[in-house]
Amino acid sequence: MVTRVAVVTESFLPQINGVTNSVVRVLETLKQHEIEAVVIAPTSPSSMHLGFKVQTTAALPLLQFPVAMPGPSITRYLDEFQPDLIHVAAPFMIGAQAIAWGQRNNVPTVAIYQTDVAGYLERYNLAFAKPVLERIVASIHAGATLNLAPTEETAQYLRGIGGGRVKVWGRGVDLDLFTPKNVDDAETQAIRSRIAPDNSKVVGFVGRLAAEKQVHRMAELFGLPNTRFVIVGDGPERERLQEQFAGFPVTFTGALSGLELARTYAAMDVFVHFGTEETFGQTIQEAQASGLAVVAPNVGGPKHLIRHGVSGFLADPTKPNSYRKLVAELLASDGLRRDISTGAVRSVEGRSWAANNAKLLQYYRDALAQTVELRAEQIELA
């Protein structure tokens, strides 16, 4: 039975991204199941989260991200806490050290593959380093007891580069928070009025404003009749995007969360997502749960979340007019948007975080059982 979990993550609050959001949901599940935990992360606004101690490490900025640095403090934190399982989120620097600690101490490690680090190198003009980094990523994951990838495609990729034992574990979505019921909320209507005071249609994006999200492609939609745009999120690209979009009907809200975020989704007519390096696409799920028609690229995570023409539309990211054509088609037909909305909501039924993380807890038990079995074999051979 798993009773003590060390959560070692390369990203944590106040950073807002898929890794952080997933870790926060995992911690909520551990709390609900009365499992003791400690968080080891590069950043944190507080020494506690949900009653769990947060231990921080040294971090350096790299490619606009705070990258945690391995060191003796990681070993000390794990030695002091003595976990019976280590949950490693998007392992790279400190994640690799945590997996090595688990190997030395016969403690199972469950590594979550969430970030296509090697793929991001191309976005930052460092493609020459991709083969080397893939070997590093494979080596890190090969050391884990069990790896969890968000889709079967990413699982196959990780297996293909030698990433060890891999299972599929997706992401949940808060179906109580993100719901079509928010559309009729008075606050939602007020948000919509601020974005589109002339009662135009609203096309929106939610996510981190970083180069790999390719939000600059929103410009391909400018000029669509009676259409305004809203961009929700913050990040290193925000200033550049605001300069690029100056003079166009675009509202930047900054980062939002909770009910304010849910209402802003509900204030949109169409949701667009441009990133082609996504291993999953959590904001797509949130948009679908909100009843939005989604247009996203037919690559990576999005193609596993959207059934083209049923729960959204998949664009060809290599064709400049692909997004524009699909968004225009949706904006022109209230009936089509309603049909896609119905399909979108149905597509996320059963994907609550409770259901999703119940699978995670079973994976924990599987990893623990595997380690216990290995220990028994080692004792017999001794």
Buried (B, 14 or more C-beta within 10 A) or exposed (E): EBEBBBBBBBBBBEBBBBBBBBBBBBBBBBBEEEBBBBBBBBBBEEEEBEEBBBBBBEBEEEBEBBBBBBEEBBBEBBEEBEBBBBBBBBBBBBBBBBBBBBBEEEBBBBBBBBBBBBBBBBBBEEEEEBEEBBEBBBBBBBBBBBBBBBBEBBBEBBBEBEBBBBBBBBBBBBBEBBBBEBBEBEBBBEBBEEBBEEEBBBBBBBBBBBBBBBBBBBBBBBEBEEBBBBBBBBBBBBEEBEEBBEEEBBBBBEBBEEEEBBBBBBBBBBBBBBBBBBBBBBBBBBBBBBBBBBBBBBBBBBBBBBBEEBBBBBBBBEEEEBBBEBBBBBBEEEEBBEBBBBBBBEBBEEBBBEEBBEBBBEBBEBBBEBBEEEEEEEEEEE
